[in-house]
């Protein structure tokens, strides 16, 4: 229900744009987020965007990454600029929605980002 794409190998200082397409029934009412997990580390939140387009970023990516959503395409993007080796990780797309008192989380399959010279 979530399909992430756009990862790859990039040199330090370079840019990548990740995309995550979701089914309409999930996307419209969900806060969409990007998480990442580097080897040996826990999964961490990178950025999120609410259905009203309020955004939140991890301190480590502020000023370098931008999250956005295109509602007409049920797609969320993560523009990553000025990439650093420490950004190397598998990036996962997440949809989080609350229905009455229950929370639901959906995950994409992950896309790998490697920042290396």
CORPE-V874451 format. One record per pair of residues at least 24 apart in sequence whose C-alpha atoms are under 7 Angstrom apart, sorted by sequence separation. I is the first residue (numbers start at 1). J is the second residue. D is the distance in Angstrom with one decimal. If there is no record, write none. Layout:
I_J_D + I_J_D
This chain:
89_113_5.5 + 88_113_5.4 + 89_114_6.6 + 88_114_4.6 + 88_115_5.4 + 87_115_6.7 + 85_115_4.7 + 84_115_6.2 + 85_116_5.9 + 83_115_6.8 + 27_74_5.8 + 24_74_5.9 + 38_88_6.6 + 23_74_6.7 + 38_89_4.3 + 22_74_5.5 + 37_89_5.3 + 38_90_6.3 + 21_74_5.8 + 22_75_6.2 + 36_89_5.8 + 37_90_5.4 + 21_75_4.4 + 36_90_5.4 + 37_91_6.6 + 20_75_5.4 + 21_76_6.7 + 36_91_4.2 + 19_75_6.7 + 20_76_5.3 + 35_91_5.6 + 36_92_5.8 + 19_76_5.8 + 20_77_6.4 + 34_91_6.6 + 35_92_5.1 + 19_77_4.6 + 34_92_5.6 + 35_93_6.4 + 18_77_5.5 + 19_78_6.5 + 34_93_4.7 + 17_77_6.8 + 18_78_5.0 + 33_93_5.8 + 34_94_6.1 + 17_78_5.6 + 18_79_6.5 + 33_94_5.0 + 17_79_4.4 + 32_94_5.7 + 33_95_6.4 + 16_79_6.2 + 17_80_5.9 + 32_95_4.6 + 16_80_5.2 + 31_95_5.8 + 32_96_6.3 + 15_80_5.4 + 16_81_6.8 + 30_95_5.6 + 31_96_5.1 + 15_81_4.4 + 30_96_5.2 + 31_97_6.3 + 14_81_6.1 + 15_82_6.2 + 30_97_4.6 + 13_81_7.0 + 14_82_5.5 + 15_83_6.2 + 27_95_7.0 + 29_97_6.4 + 13_82_4.1 + 14_83_5.5 + 12_82_7.0 + 13_83_4.8 + 12_83_5.4 + 13_84_6.4 + 12_84_5.1 + 12_85_6.3 + 20_93_6.3 + 4_93_6.4 + 12_115_5.7 + 4_108_6.0 + 7_111_5.2 + 8_112_6.2 + 9_113_6.1 + 10_114_6.3 + 11_115_5.4 + 12_116_6.0 + 2_107_6.3 + 3_108_5.5 + 4_109_6.7 + 7_112_5.1 + 8_113_5.0 + 9_114_4.7 + 10_115_5.0 + 11_116_5.0 + 12_117_6.5 + 2_108_4.6 + 3_109_6.8 + 4_110_6.3 + 5_111_6.0 + 7_113_4.9 + 8_114_6.1 + 9_115_5.9 + 10_116_6.3 + 11_117_5.0 + 4_111_6.3
